[in-house]
Amino acid sequence: MRQDQRAPFVQALQRARLSAYAPGEFVGQESFMRAAEILDLGQRAGIAKEVSVLDLCCGVAGPGRYLTAQLGCRYLGLDYSSSALQIARNLAADLPCEFQLAQIPPLPAGPFEVVLLLETILAFADKKTLLQETARVQPTGGRFAFTLEEGQPLSAAERDQMPDADTVWLTPLSEIKRLLAEVGYELTWEEECSRSHQQMVEALLCAFQAEQQEIREQIGPLALEELLASHRLWRDWLACGRVRKFALVAEKR
Ligand SMILES: C[S@@+](CC[C@H](N)C(=O)[O-])C[C@H]1O[C@@H](n2cnc3c(N)ncnc32)[C@H](O)[C@@H]1O
């Protein structure tokens, strides 16, 4: 399990994140998705009262807590960061959310009608094993809803520029579609969200730069430099089309 300390980051970035998103659009997500996009994806996946939802790599579970509060569901969030889950549990308060410390894969037995994976599929170098696992824990008709960082794999030079490059594995859309079909899913919805995420990363970068002195004091100079460097790369790559973002829903056949 990861021994990262999520609390200083969450606290240090809170004010900047709140100012970067339009009113009502920041719900604790650690990503470029707006609340409206999270809700739309949850609804398209059929999240509703009593529907069982497994949220992979939930982090502090901003999206999970938001979807549970808005749509109602039986929610289980997984993450390998115990400090992130501690924050998630505290913030979930009276919501019917459960959390489990887990290094993914494997996944718990299920079955889960909806599996979510928001803004983190890029962290999995081996996407086939991951998708085999999601398919294994879903019944026929179950939905897998996720966002994709789309593009050809990073070159050696690009990997050198990107902090934590061992968690950045881009995949072409055609490859994801092939893998989904191979493990028994049919893609039922896709939407490109590159423009929206480009605007969001630009707004976050501006907000982090404006607050950099306070952020540096809380997370240290190296972590701040890496935060700014990664956001600059995502901004540039989304702007020039090197990376595209998609929201997708696939149904288990
Ligand atoms: C960018 S955050 C996204 C959190 C959340 N999905 C959201 O959209 O706000 C990525 C999260 O994935 C978790 N993570 C990455 N790889 C993982 C793995 N193999 N198993 C479990 N958690 C993982 C990290 O600890 C982190 O909390």
The ligand as an ORCA input file, in Angstrom:
! r2SCAN-3c Opt
* xyz 0 1
  C      -5.961     11.307     -9.735
  S      -6.554     10.506     -8.293
  C      -8.255     10.371     -8.780
  C      -9.180     10.180     -7.625
  C     -10.652     10.131     -7.992
  N     -10.950      9.049     -8.904
  C     -11.132     11.445     -8.563
  O     -11.474     11.486     -9.761
  O     -11.178     12.436     -7.839
  C      -5.911      8.855     -8.486
  C      -6.096      7.924     -7.298
  O      -5.794      6.598     -7.699
  C      -5.144      5.915     -6.658
  N      -4.471      4.761     -7.316
  C      -3.631      4.795     -8.392
  N      -3.283      3.555     -8.768
  C      -3.919      2.685     -7.928
  C      -3.968      1.249     -7.819
  N      -3.278      0.441     -8.657
  N      -4.706      0.697     -6.821
  C      -5.404      1.496     -5.963
  N      -5.400      2.858     -6.022
  C      -4.669      3.447     -6.994
  C      -4.257      6.979     -6.012
  O      -3.931      6.687     -4.680
  C      -5.181      8.206     -6.112
  O      -5.962      8.358     -4.953
*
